[in-house]
Amino acid sequence: MNTEKKSGRGCLFWFGISAAVCFLFVLLAVYGTYRYVKWAINEYTDTKPLPAPAVKLSHTEITNLQYRVRSFDDAVKHNQPTAPLTLSAEEVNALIAERARTNGAPAGLFFSFNSNQVQAQLSVSTDGWLWHWMDGRYLNGSGDFAVSLHDGNLSLKVTSLSVRGRPLPENFMQPLRQNNFADSWTNDPNFNEVVGRLQEIKIENGKVTVIPKPREPEPEPKLEKNDAVK
């Protein structure tokens, strides 16, 4: 006679328990992720964009400003003599606002200049991010950047970044400070050509000044052999 007792709980029972425990852990992980994402959204985004600085320039002044910038750009591109281009933060912001008004822009971008640094503020709508969880909110950030141009090499480095007025952690900032963000533009031959014709970019007295290189002399025409004999 077989005296072994049969187990009252077979493999299916234990499989069901294991599946239930795994499902519970999945629910807890999903809930924890959801709570963290909601916290991060509320912590780092706002319900309103950053207020844009008021444009105090008249329509005529903006038109003249656009003409001055285009004239400088054309002169640099065609190796023609031109005076340095100096712009205040108000003029730069007016140009950005006018471009956004005529062409539309997904983000608000504003500049100010202090000492040898550029302060930038960025306001981006987060509509459509994370399966529309962030609809109706804005990522508002600001940063300080050091800009310089020497020997045709443009440098753009970040010194500080803040989101919603809170500085980003130092362990996040340290590797960022080592990067030259202008390097990402060096693959553009048109950009390199323009930068190669600039002598210096300097920021002082609340303005940015772009100084072109002196005009390169035109190559002298080659003399034909007959002309050289004469």
C-alpha positions in Angstrom: 0.0 0.0 0.0 1.3 3.5 -0.9 1.6 5.5 2.3 2.8 8.8 0.7 0.5 11.8 1.2 -0.3 13.9 -1.8 0.3 17.5 -1.5 -2.8 19.6 -1.3 -1.2 22.4 -3.3 0.1 21.6 -6.7 2.3 23.6 -9.0 -0.5 25.7 -10.3 -1.2 27.0 -6.8 2.3 28.1 -6.3 2.5 29.6 -9.8 -0.6 31.6 -9.0 0.8 32.9 -5.8 4.1 33.9 -7.6 2.1 35.6 -10.3 0.1 37.5 -7.8 3.2 38.7 -6.0 4.8 39.8 -9.2 1.7 41.6 -10.3 1.6 43.4 -6.9 5.2 44.5 -7.4 4.4 45.7 -10.9 1.5 47.7 -9.6 3.6 49.2 -6.8 6.4 50.1 -9.4 3.9 51.7 -11.8 2.2 53.6 -9.0 5.6 54.7 -7.6 6.7 55.8 -11.1 3.5 57.7 -11.6 3.8 59.5 -8.3 7.4 60.4 -9.0 6.6 61.7 -12.5 3.7 63.8 -11.1 6.1 65.1 -8.4 8.8 65.9 -11.0 6.2 67.7 -13.3 4.9 69.8 -10.4 8.5 70.4 -9.1 10.2 71.5 -12.4 7.4 72.9 -14.6 5.0 75.9 -14.3 1.5 76.5 -15.3 2.5 79.8 -17.1 5.4 80.7 -19.4 8.0 83.2 -18.5 6.8 86.8 -19.2 8.4 88.1 -22.3 10.2 91.4 -22.0 8.3 94.3 -23.4 9.5 95.5 -26.8 9.9 99.2 -26.6 11.3 99.7 -30.1 8.9 101.1 -32.7 8.1 99.3 -36.0 10.4 101.7 -37.8 13.2 101.1 -35.4 12.9 97.3 -35.7 12.9 97.6 -39.5 16.1 99.7 -39.4 17.6 97.2 -37.0 16.9 94.3 -39.2 18.4 96.1 -42.2 21.6 96.8 -40.1 22.0 93.2 -39.2 21.4 92.0 -42.8 23.9 94.5 -44.1 26.5 93.4 -41.7 25.8 89.7 -42.5 26.1 90.3 -46.2 29.3 92.3 -45.9 30.9 89.6 -43.8 29.8 86.8 -46.2 31.1 88.7 -49.3 34.4 89.9 -47.7 33.4 93.6 -47.8 34.6 96.2 -45.4 32.1 96.9 -42.6 32.0 98.4 -39.1 31.6 96.2 -36.1 28.0 95.2 -35.2 26.9 96.2 -31.7 23.6 95.1 -30.3 21.9 95.7 -26.9 19.9 93.0 -25.2 16.8 95.0 -25.9 17.6 95.0 -29.7 18.4 91.2 -29.7 15.1 90.5 -27.9 13.2 92.7 -30.2 14.6 90.8 -33.2 13.7 87.5 -31.6 10.2 88.7 -30.8 9.7 90.0 -34.3 10.8 86.7 -35.8 8.4 84.8 -33.5 5.6 87.1 -34.4 6.1 86.6 -38.2 7.2 82.9 -38.3 6.0 81.5 -35.0 8.2 79.9 -32.4 7.7 76.9 -30.1 9.6 78.5 -27.3 10.3 81.9 -25.7 13.9 83.0 -25.7 15.2 86.2 -24.0 18.8 87.5 -23.5 20.6 89.9 -21.3 24.3 90.7 -21.2 26.5 91.2 -18.1 30.2 91.5 -18.0 31.6 88.8 -20.3 28.6 86.5 -20.0 25.3 86.0 -21.7 22.2 85.3 -19.6 19.5 83.4 -21.4 16.0 82.6 -20.3 14.0 79.9 -22.1 10.3 79.0 -21.8 9.0 75.9 -23.6 5.5 74.6 -23.7 5.4 70.9 -22.7 2.1 70.1 -24.5 2.3 66.5 -25.9 5.2 65.4 -23.6 4.8 62.2 -21.6 1.6 61.1 -23.2 0.0 64.5 -22.6 0.6 64.4 -18.9 2.3 67.7 -19.1 -0.2 69.5 -21.3 -0.8 73.1 -20.2 2.5 73.4 -18.4 5.8 75.1 -19.2 9.5 74.3 -18.7 11.0 77.6 -17.6 14.8 77.7 -17.3 17.7 80.1 -17.3 21.4 79.9 -17.7 24.6 81.8 -17.8 27.0 81.3 -20.7 30.5 82.4 -21.4 31.0 83.4 -25.1 34.4 84.1 -26.7 36.0 84.0 -30.1 39.7 83.7 -30.7 41.6 82.7 -33.8 38.4 81.6 -35.5 37.5 79.3 -32.7 34.1 80.0 -31.1 33.6 79.0 -27.5 30.1 78.7 -25.9 30.3 77.2 -22.4 27.6 77.0 -19.7 28.5 78.3 -16.2 25.1 77.8 -14.5 21.7 76.4 -15.2 18.4 76.8 -13.3 15.0 75.3 -13.8 12.1 77.2 -12.2 14.5 79.3 -10.3 16.3 76.4 -8.8 20.0 75.7 -9.7 20.7 72.3 -11.1 22.8 70.0 -8.9 26.6 70.5 -9.0 27.2 66.8 -10.0 25.1 67.5 -13.0 26.7 70.8 -13.9 30.4 69.7 -13.6 30.5 67.6 -16.9 28.4 70.2 -18.7 30.9 73.0 -17.9 33.6 71.0 -19.7 31.7 71.0 -23.0 32.0 73.6 -25.7 28.5 73.7 -27.2 29.7 75.6 -30.2 31.4 72.4 -31.4 28.0 71.0 -32.5 27.9 73.7 -35.2 31.3 73.1 -36.7 29.9 70.6 -39.1 28.1 73.4 -40.9 30.4 74.7 -43.6 28.4 77.9 -43.9 28.7 78.6 -40.2 32.5 77.9 -40.3 32.9 80.2 -43.2 31.1 83.1 -41.4 33.0 82.5 -38.1 36.3 82.4 -39.9 35.7 85.9 -41.1 35.1 87.3 -37.6 37.9 88.6 -35.4 36.2 88.9 -32.0 33.0 88.7 -30.1 32.9 90.7 -26.9 30.3 91.5 -24.3 30.7 94.7 -22.3 28.5 97.5 -21.0 25.3 95.4 -21.5 26.0 95.0 -25.2 27.4 92.4 -27.6 29.8 93.5 -30.3 30.8 91.4 -33.3 34.0 92.5 -34.9 34.8 91.3 -38.4 38.4 90.6 -39.6 40.0 93.3 -41.7 39.2 92.9 -45.3 41.4 90.4 -47.2 43.2 92.0 -50.1 42.1 90.9 -53.5 44.6 88.6 -55.2 46.7 90.4 -57.8 46.1 89.3 -61.4 48.7 87.0 -62.8 50.8 88.6 -65.6 51.0 86.8 -68.9 54.4 86.1 -70.3 54.0 88.7 -73.0 53.0 91.3 -70.5 56.1 90.5 -68.3 58.4 91.0 -71.3 57.0 94.5 -71.9 
